[in-house]
Amino acid sequence: MELGGYYKSRLCLALLSGWLAPAAAQQAPGFPCQPVTCSTLLPATSVADPGTNDCAYRAGNLWWVDYVAGSLAWSARDKPARPVTVAVFDDGAWIDHEDLRNQLWTNEAEAHGKEGVDDDGNGYVDDVHGWDFVDNSPDVAPKGACRERVSHGTLMASLVAAERNNHVGIAAPGSDGARVMILRIVGCDADATRVDPARLIRALEYATHMGARILSFSAHWSVTTPELDAAFREIADRPDSPVAAIVVASVPNKGEPAAGYPAAYDFRRIVRAIPIGNDDEISPGTSPAPAGLNLGAPSACVIGAGRPPAQYRLEQGSSNSTAILAGLLAGIWSSPRYDKLSPDEFLAGVVEGRMSKTARHSKPGSRPPYLEGVPLADACLLATERRSASVCRQPEAHREARP
């Protein structure tokens, strides 16, 4: 099964030369702290949370955080006691990155156990922050050819849960409410670029057994198997499943005739990320997706974590939409008013009952099922008299509230 999304469509900075101010493009690794111009999106005229000190946010470069009202998930008074674990299925991640090292899911039994011993008896030795299912190793860092390339998994993990208020880099909608579990399911070497069904089934079983409540797939594949279908059905569809979790799935935007899996499943616990670019427009090449919980999330001109010495990168694509949506859902779910809800209760009462009924919609798309647009994912349901954001206060005029 060939992996789609990022591995076929990643655009490097050179291809974004028409969107980047030349001076900003030359300022890596420090460019997140300088205002960057990307089409009509950046820089923002203001930020929704003036107390946040992350340099890229203060510079106005995180348009996508304010666009989804992600800052509403940030509050010292309402800080979640139990962050939501988000499993990132990708090519691994550089977990020592400055914006990730404090945002990782941690298997406490292994972290405080004996090296080389399966302290929790789950069949995986020293699995402190996840597992490498390609090389069967607790080391979740990118390997092989991936070590010399941009780590897609690092970028995605940062868009889910980059640390807030650490004076560097970026913040993410899930900064306070999400912790990322790193699951390496693909590599960059020739024999590891395809999704292996048996490998993925093991990763799914691991993630749900170890408590992940959101599974983030910023990639897609076109061929499946009965065994893989059954594994996803158990997680994302069967009523009262003991391993129920929410699957956030990427919908590709490169003109593919179908959404690909897992977005192509019509299971009840799948939330699809529809990529949104300039001026609330659905990316014109977005593939058709099944009816269901389809929410628009930003895809263009997104800054995320890279590998040193270029600590941050600017990328675009439907992968970004997926990670941003996964982090946003985790940030909302972890709030005190929702953190005790089961996956089905959260989906029914919050995602379907409130988020999908927002007054904020994308512009109509050019092909079914997007002809009437899609609801835009946002955290405005967390707004109170004490805390709000301009995009929430002006739902019918949010274009004027952002660049």
C-alpha angles and dihedrals in degrees: 000000000000118000116237134188116050098014091062102031111032111139117211123216091264090063089052093056090115090057100042127075104238094235092051093048090058096052100082128167090025099038095104087070091055123071108262122201115219113173107290096330107080149095102027116225090226142353126242094228112045091183095066114102103189104131098228091049092048090049090056095247099124098075089152094061094057091038091064092036086242092157089071087074088062115086131134089206094052099033109152118253091206117036117207116250112233116194111212111205106201145096096311128267142248095248094186091065111128093242096044110037094083095039101064129119106243129206096218095195091059095036090058097031135087120292112250093020128107092231097178096039095234094131095256121099119219094352094163101155103010137298142279104230093181097060097018094240140130088230103097096183119120111270140196115004089355090072090069096045137066107282107236091192092055090051092048094046090053093051088053100047118353109167116265127219096015092123093243140082123339143333127220136207089254096047095120101020105045137064118190126229109202115220116178107206101154137033137194099247117101095256095048105047095088124077108250110210096213091048092049093048089055090050092050091050091048095049095050094040090053094051108263109159097184123044113198119204112182090173136058141205133205103215127056139177133227090249093053091045089053092050092052091044091055092051102036107028119018112102114243093006111171089221098046114153138158115257114208106200134195120236108205122234104198098095098272111163093231136029096244126218138342089017090053092064114098092212119145098238097053118107113190123211112222109200115241124194134169122356096001093298123151109236103266095230095052112139121236113267131199118264114268138076100359114161128179116236132173119275107163131082097001123164117213142158121295136175122285133294086033094046094180138031138192113230140161134206146093090286089071091054091055097050093044091051092047091052092046093052090049091049092052096041092052093055115111093250094056109023095099095054121111118235091262093046091049092048095046099040102033113019099035099022097048117002096050090050096057119135088229112093136166121246114272114282126230098243139035133308090026100057091113095038127243133267111268114237112240143150096231090120086074092059117121135173087266098046129030141133132231092247089058096045092054107037094161094046103036093131088068090050093059132043 
